[in-house]
Amino acid sequence: MTLVINCLTQKYLFQVSDRRLVRLHDLEVVEDKTIKNVFYCGHWAFSYTGLAEIQGKGTDDWLIDALPSPSKDWVEIIRDKATEAFRKVNFPSSMKRHAFVAVGWISLDKDGPRFPTLVLVSNFHSPRGEVLGVTADEFSVSVTTLPQNMPCAIKSVGQPMAQSVVDKLGKNIMRCLKKGTGPTEILRLLVIAMRETAQSNPAVGKNMLALSLPRESAGKPVMAYNGTADDKLNSFLCINEGSSDFNVDHPALKCGGTIAHNTFDLHIYPDPRRL
């Protein structure tokens, strides 16, 4: 399973996922640069942990096809389609643990304020987001919105993180928020936490794709790549271990009838700086 680290703040949302695929029965590495991310209608960054293929498609492609054109009912649609698809997966239930996790900005009214929110569509979490001891036959939905009086929340999904790593990450992010540092420094801390976890867990890769969604850019269906987390634009970073190549692997994008698996919807800037 993938490790997906999510961070919600009042100004920025972050999601970092490793890119490793392993065989379920022996943890043999199959692929180390898989795209597991989808950017949906300018509001939501998705990743997944669990099966890399659903109904004969890569899971990111399956998710792209399953997501509707802009619709407030997308959560229920993904829940129901995933439940139906997994009923046909011929694996033991212990090998069917799967979750889609999304961070995004949600508004209760058309012109109302937007709130930082995490949505989990999972067959091994309860509606309260708690990890279950068994794999359920149906996917359930949990929604967590960051209260206005809370500066930050961190939620990891998939592979476990040591509590010491989580505690250190939380303390360092709080220091950043108190100092008013920009999103790049917070994203750097998430990358460090992922790498620390990968040191002791061979199922977690050291290549990552990281997404940053500023409140200011909510609803804008474009992502920028310039080697940092932009403070005003939705942005992504491709972070590969031991590589200085200019690599622009990026999340798939969907908005309305537009699907991008290449760079025509992206703003690409040269000479990226590495985290």
C-alpha positions in Angstrom: 0.0 0.0 0.0 1.0 3.6 -0.7 1.7 6.1 2.0 -0.3 9.3 1.5 0.5 12.2 3.9 -2.1 14.9 3.9 -1.8 18.3 5.7 -4.6 20.8 6.1 -4.0 24.4 7.1 -6.2 27.5 6.8 -4.2 28.9 3.8 -2.9 25.8 2.1 -3.6 22.1 1.5 -0.9 19.5 0.9 -0.8 15.9 -0.3 2.3 13.8 -0.7 2.3 10.2 -1.9 5.0 7.8 -2.7 5.1 6.2 -6.2 6.1 2.7 -5.4 4.1 -0.4 -6.5 4.9 -3.7 -4.8 3.5 -7.2 -5.3 1.0 -8.0 -2.5 2.4 -11.5 -1.6 6.1 -10.7 -1.3 6.5 -6.9 -1.3 8.7 -7.2 -4.4 9.0 -3.7 -6.0 7.3 -3.7 -9.4 7.4 0.0 -10.2 8.9 3.1 -8.5 7.5 6.0 -10.5 3.8 5.3 -10.7 1.4 8.2 -11.0 -1.2 7.9 -8.2 -2.6 11.4 -8.3 -5.6 13.1 -9.8 -6.4 16.9 -9.8 -10.2 17.4 -10.0 -11.9 20.6 -11.1 -9.4 22.9 -9.4 -10.7 22.0 -5.9 -9.5 18.5 -5.1 -6.2 16.6 -5.0 -6.6 12.8 -5.0 -4.3 10.0 -4.3 -5.0 6.3 -3.5 -3.5 3.5 -1.4 -4.3 -0.1 -2.2 -4.8 -1.8 -5.6 -2.9 -0.3 -8.5 -5.4 -1.7 -11.0 -9.2 -1.7 -11.0 -11.3 -3.3 -13.8 -8.3 -3.7 -16.0 -7.2 0.0 -15.7 -4.6 1.7 -13.8 -6.2 3.1 -10.6 -5.6 6.7 -11.6 -7.2 6.1 -15.0 -10.2 4.3 -13.3 -10.6 7.3 -11.0 -10.5 9.7 -13.9 -13.2 7.8 -15.7 -15.3 7.3 -12.5 -15.3 11.0 -11.5 -18.3 12.8 -12.9 -18.3 16.2 -14.6 -18.5 18.8 -11.9 -21.0 17.5 -9.4 -21.6 17.9 -5.7 -22.4 14.1 -5.6 -18.9 13.0 -6.7 -18.2 11.4 -3.2 -21.2 9.1 -3.4 -20.5 8.3 -7.0 -17.0 7.2 -6.2 -18.1 5.2 -3.2 -20.8 3.3 -5.1 -18.6 2.6 -8.2 -15.7 1.4 -6.0 -18.0 -0.9 -4.0 -19.4 -2.4 -7.3 -15.9 -2.8 -8.8 -14.4 -4.4 -5.8 -17.1 -7.0 -5.5 -15.7 -8.4 -8.7 -12.1 -8.4 -7.5 -11.1 -12.0 -7.0 -8.7 -11.5 -4.1 -9.0 -12.5 -0.4 -10.5 -9.6 1.5 -7.2 -8.9 3.3 -5.7 -8.1 -0.1 -8.5 -5.8 -1.1 -7.9 -2.9 1.3 -8.2 0.3 -0.6 -8.8 4.0 0.0 -9.1 7.1 -2.1 -8.1 10.2 -0.2 -8.8 13.8 -1.3 -7.9 17.2 0.1 -9.8 20.2 -1.1 -11.7 23.4 -0.4 -15.4 23.0 0.3 -18.0 25.8 0.5 -21.5 25.3 2.1 -22.9 28.2 0.0 -22.2 29.3 -3.5 -20.5 32.5 -2.5 -19.6 31.4 1.1 -16.2 30.8 2.7 -14.2 27.8 1.7 -13.1 25.3 4.3 -10.0 23.0 4.2 -11.4 19.5 4.0 -10.2 15.9 3.7 -12.5 13.2 2.2 -11.7 9.5 2.6 -13.5 6.9 0.5 -12.4 3.6 1.9 -13.2 -0.1 2.6 -11.0 -0.2 5.6 -12.0 3.0 7.5 -15.1 3.7 9.4 -17.3 6.8 8.6 -15.4 8.5 11.3 -12.1 7.8 9.6 -10.9 5.1 12.0 -8.9 2.2 10.7 -11.0 -1.1 10.8 -9.6 -4.4 11.7 -11.2 -6.0 8.6 -11.9 -5.1 5.0 -15.5 -4.1 4.5 -17.6 -5.3 1.6 -18.7 -1.8 0.9 -16.8 1.5 0.7 -17.7 4.2 3.2 -17.1 7.9 3.3 -15.6 10.1 6.0 -15.3 13.8 5.7 -13.1 16.0 8.0 -13.2 19.8 7.9 -10.6 21.8 9.6 -12.3 24.2 12.1 -11.5 27.8 11.8 -9.9 27.9 15.2 -7.5 25.1 14.4 -4.3 26.0 12.5 -3.3 22.5 11.2 -4.3 18.9 10.8 -2.2 15.9 9.6 -3.7 12.7 8.3 -1.6 9.8 6.9 -3.4 7.0 5.0 -2.1 3.6 4.0 1.3 2.5 5.2 1.9 3.4 8.9 4.1 6.2 10.1 6.0 6.0 13.4 4.4 8.2 16.1 7.7 9.9 16.7 7.8 11.0 13.0 4.2 12.3 13.2 4.9 14.2 16.4 8.0 15.8 15.0 6.2 16.7 11.8 3.4 18.3 13.6 5.7 20.4 15.9 7.7 21.6 12.9 4.7 22.5 10.9 3.3 24.5 13.8 6.6 26.4 14.0 6.3 27.2 10.3 2.8 28.5 10.7 3.7 30.7 13.7 6.6 32.2 11.7 4.3 32.7 8.6 6.6 30.7 6.3 5.4 29.8 2.9 4.1 26.5 1.6 7.5 25.2 0.3 8.9 24.8 3.7 5.9 22.9 4.9 6.0 20.7 1.9 9.7 20.1 2.6 8.8 18.8 6.1 6.2 16.4 4.6 8.9 15.1 2.2 11.3 14.5 5.0 8.7 12.6 7.0 8.0 10.4 3.9 11.7 9.7 3.5 12.1 8.9 7.2 9.3 6.4 6.9 10.8 4.8 3.7 14.0 4.2 5.5 12.4 1.6 7.7 9.5 0.4 5.5 10.4 -1.2 2.1 6.8 -0.8 0.9 7.2 3.0 0.9 9.2 4.5 -2.0 11.5 7.5 -1.9 10.1 9.0 -5.2 7.2 11.2 -4.5 4.6 13.4 -6.2 3.5 16.4 -4.0 0.6 18.7 -4.5 -0.1 22.1 -2.9 -3.5 23.8 -3.1 -3.6 27.4 -1.8 -7.0 28.8 -0.7 -6.5 31.7 -3.2 -6.4 29.3 -6.1 -9.4 27.1 -5.2 -11.5 26.3 -8.3 -8.8 27.1 -10.8 -8.2 24.0 -12.9 -4.5 24.7 -13.7 -1.4 23.4 -11.9 2.0 25.0 -12.0 5.4 23.4 -11.8 8.3 25.6 -10.9 10.3 23.5 -8.4 8.5 25.0 -5.4 5.1 25.1 -3.8 3.6 28.3 -5.2 1.8 30.5 -2.6 -0.9 31.6 -5.1 -1.2 28.8 -7.6 -2.1 25.2 -7.4 1.2 23.4 -7.9 2.9 20.0 -8.0 6.4 18.8 -7.5 8.0 15.6 -8.8 10.6 14.6 -6.2 12.9 11.7 -7.2 15.6 10.3 -5.1 19.1 10.9 -6.2 18.0 12.6 -9.5 18.6 16.0 -10.9 16.7 15.4 -14.1 14.1 17.9 -15.2 11.2 15.6 -14.6 7.6 16.8 -15.1 5.6 13.7 -14.2 2.4 15.1 -13.0 -1.1 14.2 -11.8 -3.8 13.6 -14.2 -6.3 16.5 -14.5 -10.0 16.4 -14.9 -12.5 19.2 -15.2 -15.8 19.0 -17.0 -15.1 17.0 -20.2 -11.4 17.8 -20.2 -8.9 15.1 -19.3 -5.2 15.8 -19.4 -2.6 13.0 -19.3 0.1 15.3 -20.8 1.2 18.8 -20.2 -1.1 20.9 -22.3 -3.1 22.1 -19.3 0.0 22.7 -17.1 2.2 25.7 -16.6 5.8 24.4 -16.8 8.6 26.6 -15.7 12.3 25.7 -16.5 15.2 25.3 -14.0 13.2 23.8 -11.1 14.7 24.0 -7.7 14.7 20.7 -5.8 13.4 20.2 -2.3 
